[in-house]
């Protein structure tokens, strides 16, 4: 099976579902998808399997492939996040991610100050200084790479495996903000310094200082982006029936 064909089929269907072009309840047939995408049945089958794992579709015997409501999607999957960031619901997705990060990252910084191995503390400080240099130089690609690495180290350094499993989601958030022009070429000096402050506090074992510096970063992030979601509705997921 061609990996590129498989990827193209997933991207084509996933983006159309998340954007609403294929609305909730829409039914597709495998034969129609073969013709539309010009791919084999095995490629369609594998693409549908991936979309099922994300909660985007379900297959119904003798009916077809039915699009599921947004309440069934896996909001933590990096693919779903990427597709939502590319569509009209970008503001709402950014808000959800910013609020999630605000709840998690300051606590992760506090835990990292108490628990992180010495090599992570050292690497965090090195990365934060490199981030400051890349930001001041306006090197957007390098800054993004370092920014993702910094926050990944922060989450994994907490010693909490559930926090560590948010690395992919944070990476998609930072990438999406950059790709869609929501990150400045030259980040504010204060924001750059706050990343250094987080790393220095973690290196020194200052849990309260690490948490406060991380909170400052997230408050600044929300302040910068809140205009993009001001009029976006919130999503309320129904509780499952007992």
C-alpha positions in Angstrom: 0.0 0.0 0.0 1.4 3.4 -0.9 2.0 5.5 2.2 1.4 8.7 0.3 -2.0 7.5 -1.0 -3.0 6.3 2.5 -2.0 9.7 4.0 -3.8 11.6 1.2 -7.0 9.6 1.8 -6.9 10.3 5.5 -6.1 14.0 5.1 -8.8 14.4 2.4 -11.6 12.8 4.4 -10.5 14.1 7.8 -10.3 17.7 6.8 -13.6 17.6 5.1 -15.3 16.0 8.1 -13.8 18.4 10.6 -14.6 21.4 8.4 -18.2 20.4 8.1 -18.1 19.8 4.4 -19.1 16.2 5.3 -21.6 16.9 8.0 -22.8 14.7 10.9 -24.9 11.8 9.6 -23.5 11.9 6.1 -23.1 8.4 4.7 -20.3 7.4 2.3 -19.8 4.2 0.4 -16.4 2.6 0.0 -16.9 2.3 -3.8 -17.7 6.0 -4.0 -14.5 6.8 -2.1 -12.5 4.6 -4.4 -13.7 6.5 -7.4 -13.4 9.9 -5.7 -9.9 9.5 -4.4 -8.7 7.2 -7.2 -7.3 4.7 -4.7 -7.8 1.0 -4.1 -10.2 -0.6 -1.7 -7.4 -1.5 0.7 -6.4 2.2 0.9 -10.0 3.2 1.6 -10.3 0.5 4.2 -7.2 1.6 6.1 -8.1 5.3 5.9 -11.5 4.5 7.3 -9.9 2.4 10.1 -7.8 5.4 11.1 -10.8 7.8 11.0 -12.8 5.3 13.1 -10.0 5.3 15.7 -10.3 9.1 15.9 -14.1 8.9 16.4 -14.9 10.7 13.1 -16.8 7.9 11.4 -18.5 4.5 12.1 -19.1 1.7 9.6 -22.6 0.3 9.6 -23.3 -3.0 7.8 -25.4 -2.6 4.7 -25.5 1.1 5.2 -22.0 2.5 4.7 -19.5 4.8 6.5 -21.4 7.4 8.6 -19.9 10.7 9.8 -20.2 11.0 13.6 -20.9 14.3 15.6 -18.0 16.4 16.9 -18.9 15.2 20.4 -17.6 11.7 19.4 -14.2 12.9 18.0 -11.0 12.4 20.0 -10.1 16.0 20.8 -6.7 15.0 22.1 -5.5 13.4 18.9 -2.9 15.6 17.1 -4.5 14.9 13.7 -7.9 16.2 14.9 -6.2 19.2 16.4 -4.3 20.0 13.2 -7.5 19.7 11.1 -9.5 22.0 13.5 -6.7 24.6 13.5 -6.9 24.6 9.7 -10.6 25.3 9.6 -13.1 28.0 10.6 -13.2 26.6 14.2 -9.5 27.6 14.7 -10.3 30.1 17.4 -12.3 27.7 19.5 -9.6 25.1 19.1 -6.9 27.5 20.2 -9.0 28.5 23.2 -9.5 24.9 24.3 -5.7 24.2 23.9 -4.7 27.3 25.7 -7.0 26.5 28.6 -5.7 23.0 28.8 -2.1 24.1 28.8 -2.9 26.8 31.4 -4.2 24.0 33.7 -1.3 21.6 33.1 2.0 23.4 32.3 2.4 25.4 35.4 1.8 22.3 37.5 4.2 20.4 35.2 6.8 23.0 35.8 6.3 22.8 39.6 6.7 19.0 39.5 9.7 19.2 37.2 11.4 21.5 39.7 10.9 18.8 42.4 11.4 15.7 40.3 13.2 16.2 37.0 16.5 14.3 36.5 19.5 16.5 36.3 20.0 16.0 32.6 16.5 17.3 31.8 17.1 20.4 34.1 20.4 21.1 32.2 18.8 20.6 28.8 15.8 22.8 29.6 18.1 25.6 30.5 20.2 25.2 27.3 17.1 25.1 25.2 15.6 28.2 26.8 18.7 30.2 26.1 18.8 29.0 22.5 15.1 30.0 22.2 16.0 33.5 23.4 18.7 33.8 20.8 16.5 32.4 18.0 13.6 34.7 19.0 15.7 37.8 19.0 17.2 36.8 15.6 13.7 36.3 14.1 14.6 32.8 13.1 11.0 31.5 13.1 11.7 27.9 12.0 14.5 27.4 14.6 12.4 29.1 17.3 9.4 26.7 16.6 11.7 23.7 16.9 13.1 24.9 20.2 9.8 25.9 21.5 8.3 22.5 20.9 11.4 20.9 22.5 11.2 23.2 25.5 7.6 22.4 26.3 8.1 18.7 25.6 11.0 18.6 28.1 8.8 20.5 30.6 6.0 18.0 30.4 8.2 14.9 30.4 10.3 16.3 33.2 7.3 16.5 35.5 7.5 12.7 36.0 3.8 12.5 35.3 3.2 10.1 32.4 -0.3 11.6 31.6 1.3 15.1 31.3 4.0 13.6 29.1 1.4 12.2 26.7 0.3 15.8 25.9 3.6 16.4 24.1 1.9 15.8 20.6 -1.0 18.1 21.4 1.3 20.9 22.5 3.5 20.4 19.4 0.5 20.7 17.1 -0.6 23.8 18.9 2.7 25.6 18.5 3.1 24.4 14.9 -0.5 25.5 14.1 0.0 29.0 15.6 3.2 29.4 13.5 1.8 28.0 10.2 -1.3 30.1 10.4 0.6 33.4 11.2 -0.4 33.7 14.9 3.2 33.8 16.2 5.3 37.0 15.9 8.6 36.8 14.0 10.2 38.4 17.0 8.6 37.2 20.3 8.5 39.8 23.1 11.7 39.9 25.2 9.6 39.4 28.3 8.1 36.2 27.0 11.6 34.9 26.0 12.9 35.7 29.4 10.0 33.9 31.1 11.0 30.7 29.4 14.5 31.2 30.8 13.0 31.9 34.2 11.1 28.6 34.1 14.2 26.7 33.2 16.3 28.4 35.9 13.7 27.8 38.6 13.5 24.1 37.6 17.3 23.9 37.6 17.4 25.4 41.1 14.6 23.2 42.4 12.4 26.3 43.0 8.9 24.7 42.5 6.9 27.9 43.3 9.1 30.0 41.0 8.8 27.5 38.2 5.0 27.4 38.5 4.7 31.2 38.6 7.0 31.7 35.6 5.0 29.1 33.6 1.7 30.8 34.6 3.0 34.1 33.2 3.8 32.5 29.9 0.3 31.0 29.6 -1.4 34.3 30.7 0.5 36.1 28.0 -0.4 33.4 25.4 -4.1 33.8 26.2 -3.9 37.6 26.2 -2.3 37.5 22.7 -4.8 35.1 21.2 -8.2 35.7 22.9 -9.4 38.0 20.1 -9.3 35.0 17.8 -11.9 33.1 19.8 -14.0 35.9 21.4 -17.1 35.1 19.3 -16.5 31.3 19.0 -19.1 29.1 20.7 -18.0 26.6 23.3 -18.6 22.9 22.9 -20.6 21.0 25.6 -20.1 17.3 25.5 -23.2 15.3 26.6 -22.7 12.9 29.5 -23.0 9.2 28.5 -26.3 7.6 29.4 -25.9 5.1 32.3 
